[in-house]
Amino acid sequence: MNFYIFVSLITMLAIATFLALYRLLKGPTAADRMVALDAITNTTAGVLLIIALVSQRFIYMDVTLVYAILSFVGVIVVARYLEGGL
């Protein structure tokens, strides 16, 4: 793939990360902060996938999958805590 495509993808993911970071710091509720943290972990997973494609090391895709699963489980645990279920 073209180098400029990867650079533009990384740039868009960086912008999304900074917007989510703003919401993480300024979020009025804990639920807003948790959604922002989930968005940051999802964009990080996207960056890891782009790195895997650029470097042609597909073991990074497995790392990304494990990272995404752990992130999802973490969001579920925090959501249950915020709901009062734990």
Secondary structure, 3 states (H helix, E strand, C coil): CCHHHHHHHHHHHHHHHHHHHHHHHHCCCHHHHHHHHHHHHHHHHHHHHHHHHHHCCCHHHHHHHHHHHHHHHHHHHHHHHHHCCC
